[in-house]
């Protein structure tokens, strides 16, 4: 069997690749092809999603591949990303990734990855298909809640942290949906095009980052440049395996992820999920007829087997998990690592056998539930707080009015493939009840009549109005007809109307605010909601996103001041939807532009209503003594002489390169402890570039405390894609640096550094 270029002996093959190559050489064609197919029944998958079966979607892991004769384990798929989808009333439901993005906490996300991995193992899985890292080109995308906001850098940073946490535990982390998946209702049909610069900088860059630490990549349903992503040779063979040197394996999205046996196999698709329709016997016939070379099957089989064997060794405790070193091969790194990095919880990483013996110790365990609560506390974002209205003094409130249909719902996000089934969910109303004084009367009204809401608000000492969305308004779109890809949906989908609340909710909020100025509005949504006229009337505004099973308790902690709010928006809220990209969700041919979100507003000189990265606190922070310096590592190319090639087709990244060092003093000048989210935005000398997030750090400071902060930004993260050179370049010239607590507005002052 010819060796795949991704496993060249000259670069040092690890034992799992060598073992996989040996095993594959002993397999029959049928056994190799069997590795490449899912074993689930389509009718059961779609029936479960529609609720027509007694079991829910992915209640048990979906199996694929495996070769018992030669000891290659099966892939056992568990979906996400809010937690483990398998099981009923067992798993921890973490906040949706968009809320985790609002925490701007990479360490926390890695801990969540470790916790989810433990629960996946306890559920019988070895594969987690929930690292969603798509860029929402427009916030109306129904599945915006599943990814980490709108910024490519933030998405890549947090997605790689989640994957690293899972890989350390021996669970295969799968990044999805590769690529350009930013429309839901027409995800099976839409064809996306964009410029090469937009492709590489905006929509693929985060996949490149996460591909260095994950074990699998799931392709998208949509087309890119006329070809379905699941059989797109440019994306899979040329970019993913060729340019990036990805050493895991690919899987298709379920059922309709590939459309043609020959095209998919030759493009580099490794596993058809979750049922086998176009691979299996059809793929065997394609090989025998000469339409698919058997070498293609061999390469896929080696990729699959080596990844499964490696992770089996980690699960069995034979080797420690990978820690994630950019540029190093994931398989070699894991095999060579003698010790794992910081791990969630205390003690040695448990082997899978230990977890399976006592799964109840890991499924929704107290440490995991506490982690979910911490994440919600860090993510809840305070956007308005007139005259220090919050936090509420629980001792002085005799009557608290809670208004809104969502206040007493178990609203953790959409009801598609990401739905988790936890043992309980603390609603917002539950959390308020458990945190209020025993002397406080809580009056709850679902809010059907605005006039009644006004009267109720007038009679209370304080008012909390909960408004926004649930699974019926946004999320994964589920076809009514299991045999169709285009029939309408019964729940979820894109927000194709305006990015505002329903008219009746707008009226309810305004009525409550007019009845009582001491009104806090809590917004539930997976992305941008543009407030109406009620914004100027409300005393406070909190963005709750989708808070997970402990969200209600976390929100009450914020409202009553037990925890200082520290969340920051992972997307921009503009003054008008007209400031966002024009995108018709009913079109089957779309073009994605280079600018979207906060970068588009800056490019057009428009000020946001609430900038990307914005979030208030109960304390105050300031930055002093900002200093910047670009240091060129010894042996690197002189940037003053020529642009520095970072990577590109056939070009190996520089082994040594410079980095931008930023030093400053961060102070807490307020009256209590709290966490600041320091954000660094950089604008390159390239014409048309805008300040873009390139680094961030979450810093906790006591009252009056300060800390000297040093941040390093690698040259790779400063590089821009040149369509003329067809590669990333670190351009020489003057760079504008902005350090603050949200994205800069046009006209802000900058620090300059010469590179």
Beta strands, then each sheet from edge to edge (+ up, - down):
strand 1: 62-64
strand 2: 75-79
strand 3: 127-132
strand 4: 172-178
strand 5: 191-193
strand 6: 216-219
strand 7: 223-224
strand 8: 227-228
strand 9: 249-251
strand 10: 381-385
strand 11: 399-403
strand 12: 441-445
strand 13: 462-468
strand 14: 519-524
strand 15: 540-543
strand 16: 589-591
strand 17: 621-631
strand 18: 644-648
strand 19: 659-668
strand 20: 674-683
strand 21: 692-701
strand 22: 706-714
strand 23: 720-722
strand 24: 727-730
strand 25: 734-740
strand 26: 751-754
sheet 1: 1+ 2- 3- 4- 6- 9-
sheet 2: 8+ 7- 5- 16-
sheet 3: 10+ 15- 14- 13- 11- 12-
sheet 4: 17+ 19- 22+
sheet 5: 18+ 24- 23+
sheet 6: 21+ 20- 25+ 26-
end
